[in-house]
């Protein structure tokens, strides 16, 4: 199997937080190279080492680096995009520069080639009973009369290949009613809200903290012949931007949020604010180990009847209110 090596540059102070956030997006194995840790080893080796290679001595001056290895398969683009988004969010919040430059570097493929190289792994595939997902550059023979969703994620999260996205799509298909209104929080490529429109929703609001994601979602909606008066996108953080929170203020039949556990917990009261009585909330992006924590937080906010779907370490949960 081929692997993509991702080196994330931070500081000693940033190690714990970066590793925690990597764990939250499903990366559970990584190696850490830290100058402070090696200096501590040198000061406390107690004579048990007679010789240390010169290459190892160079670690005492190295930049702190967390390395992860991603299998070069159909989910590599999703994971790379998720890592980039996570680091951008951290860097934006780190106003004092405590956590260093928070930049990823790819060792196995050149950064400038990533946008094209990952395309070899994105092939048409079926989701649930009704949907087929395809990129614009691939043909799809629709022999079973599925609803075809054409998606070009660019640098945004969301080809549908990742388990979190598939679980959400299956729940949207199961619970969406004709004519529903939908709010897609953390829309990424727009795949969830566009699927909802193609499956019969009346109109959708899609929101992401990244301007590029909001623009990509709008472009993908247009590719699927969804009019801009039915599909509107916004970028910004509703938890810190009250004007944006008020602008999208409405009562929606369905809310989808495929993010990470900590953000889902932080947004629980916003979900409550925007969801209609008897509406459907679908949350995902949750590693299985934190599933109960997310469920408990949302129940504390007034949600009920959790229905959990788990696949290969990832969970999605449907609630009502």
N, C-alpha and C positions, 0 to 999 in steps of 0.2 A: 504494500500500500504506500502511496505517496503522501507526504505530509507538507503542510504549509507552516513554516515557523514564523511566529509573530513575536517580536521583541518590543516590550512596552517599557519606556523609559520614565522613571519617576525618582523619588527620593526615599531615604530610609523611612521617613515619616509617612510616606504614601503607601508602603508595602501592604500593610494590613487592610487599608480601605480598598485598594485596587484588587487585592486577592478576594476580598469579600464580594465585591461587585462582579468579578469574574465568576465566582461561584454562583451568584444569583442568575447569571445568564447561561448557566449550565456547563461552565468550564471548571472541572474539579481537579485537574492536574496541571501543575506548572513548576518551573524551576526559578530560583531567585538568586541573583548575583548582586551582592551588596558590599560596598567597601567597608562600612562600619562593622558589619558582621565578621569580615575577614580580619580587620584590625583587632577585634576582640579576641579572635582565635590566636593571632600572633602574640598577644599580650598574655595569654593564659594557656599556652601549649605545654607548659611544665616539662620541657625537655623530652617529650615523647617522640618528637620529630627531629631526626638528625639532619635532614636535608629537605628543603622546599624548592621545587622547580622555579626557575626565574619567571616562567609564564604565570604561575600561580601568584608570585609576588606582585605581579601587575594588578591583581584584584584589589590591592589596597588603595589604588587610585581610580578604580573603575566607576563609571556612572551606574547607579542602581538600575537594574533591569529585571523585569519579570518576563520569562519566556513561556509561551504556550505553543503547543503543536496541534494543528487542526487537520483532520483527515481530508485529503483533497477529493471530496465527493460532492454530491449535489447540495449539501448544506453548508459548504465552506463560505459561500458568498453571504449567506444569512448571518453566520457567526462573525465574519469579518466586519460586516456593517454594524452589527450589534456592539462589537468591541469599540469601533470608531465612535458610535453615538454615545456610549457610556463614557469614553474618555473626553469627548467634547463637553458633556454635561459636567463632569468633574472639573475640567479646566475652567469652565465658565463660573463655577461656584468658588473656585480657589483664587480669590482676589489677591491674596498675599503671596501666592506662588509657593506655598509650603510643599506641594506635592510635585514640584519639578515641571518638566515640559510635557509630561503625559502624552507622549506621541508614540504611535505604533510604527514599526518598520518591518516589512516582510522580507524574509531572507530567501525563500525558495522561489518567489516570483517578484519581478520588479513592480513597484507601486504603480507606475504608469501603465503597466500591462494588465493590472487587475481588472479594470472595467471590461476588458474584452476576454481575458482568459477564463473568467468564471462562467462565461456563457456556454461553454462546452458541457457544463453540468446541468443546465436548465433546459429540460425537455418537457414536452406536454405530459400532463398526468391528470388522472381523475380524482375527484374529492367527493365523498358522500355519494348520494344517489343521483344528483342532478348536475353537478358542476364538472367542467374540464378547464384546467388552467394551462395557458400556453403563452410563450413569449412571441413577440411579433415576427421574429426571424425563423420560426418553426412552423411547419404545416401540421394540421391535425385533421385526421379523417374521422368525422363525427358520425360513426356508425350507429350509436345508440341515442342520438338526438339529445345530447346534453346541452346545457347552457354554457357557452364558451366565454371565458373571461380571459382577455388578452392583457398581459401585464409586462411592463418593462420597468423593473425596480430602480434602475440607475444606481445611485449610491444609497438608496433608502432600503430599510428593512422590509422584506415582504415579497418573496416569490411564491409563497405557499408551500415550499418544500419542507420548512421546519415544522416539527411536530406541534409547536404552540399554535402556528397559523392554521394548520390542518384541523386541529381540534376546534378552534374558533369557527372555521368555515362550516364544519359539520353541525355545530350547535346553531349557527345562524340559519342554515338550511332547515334544521328541525323546528325552530321556534318562530321564525319570521312569518308574519301574516301579510297578505296582500294589502298594500296601502299604508304600511307602517312608516313611521318617521324614525330615523336612526341617527345616533351620535357616535362617531368613531373617534375615540380618544387615543392619541399616539398613533396616528393613522399610517405612518411609514409610507409605503408605496400606494396606499389606498385600497389594498386588496380586499379587506373585510367589508368596507362600506360600498365598494363597487359591486362586490358579490351580492350584497343586500339589495342594491338597486336592480341588478339583473334578475334577482329572484322575486321581485315584486314590490320592493319598498317604494313609497311615494317620493320622498326626498331625504337627503342625507347632509349632515354637517360633519366634516372631517377636520380634525385639529392635530397639529404636531408642534413640538417646540422648535423644530428645525424648519426654516423657510424652504430649504431644498426639498424636504419631504412633502410639504404642502403643495409646492409647485409640481412635483412628480405625480402626486395623487390626482391633481387637476388634469394633468396631461393624460394620465392613464384613464381617467373617467371619459375624456373626450375620445380616446382610442376605442372605447367601448360604446360610443354613440350616446353618451349620457349628457344631457344638456346642462349648461352651467347654472341655469335657474333652478335646477333640481338637485345639483351637487355643488356645494360650496365648501371651500377650504380656508382654514385660518392657521396662522402659526403664532406660537407664543406659549407661555406657561400660565395656565389659568390659576394656579395656586399663588402666583405672585403678581399677576396682571389682572386687577379687578375689572378694568375696562373690557378686556377680552372675555372674562368670565360672565360679565353682564351682557355682552354682545351676543353670545351664543345661548343666553338664558331662555329656556323653553322647557316643555315637558315632552320627552321622547318615549316612543313605544319600546325602543331597544337601544341599549348602550353597549358598545364593544370596546374593550381595552386590553390589548395584547402588549403588555409593558414588562415590568419586573415587580417582584413582591413589594419592595419598599415603596415604590411609587403608587401601586394599587392601594396600599394601606393609607398612604398620605391623601389619596383622592377620594376616600370613602364617602365623605360628606358631600362632595361635589356630585358623585354618582347619585346620591340620595336627592340632591337638589334638582337634578335634571331628569330623573326617571319618573314616568307616569305611575300612578297607582296601578297595580297589576302588570306593570311593565317587566321587561326582561333585561337583566344585566349579565353580560358574558365577559369574564375576565380570564386572562391567560398570561403566558410568559413566566409561569410559576414553577420553580423546581419542586419536585415532589416533597422534599424535606421541609418546605415552608408552606405547603398547602394548607395545613390546619391553622397556621398563624394567620393567613390571609382570610380564610373562612371565618375565624373567630372575630377578626376586625370588622368584616363586613356585616356579620350578624349583629355586632354591637352598634352598628350604624342604622339598623332597622331592616336589613335584608333577611330573607328567609328562604326556605326550601332549597338549600344548595344541592345541586346535581353535579357530581365530579366525574370528569373523564381524565384518565391517566394513560400516557403512552411513553414508554422508554424514558422514564425519569422526569417527564414534564406533565403538568396538570393544567386543565381548564375547568372553570366552575361556572355554572349557570345559576343565577338567583332570581327570585321575584321579590316584589315589595307590596 
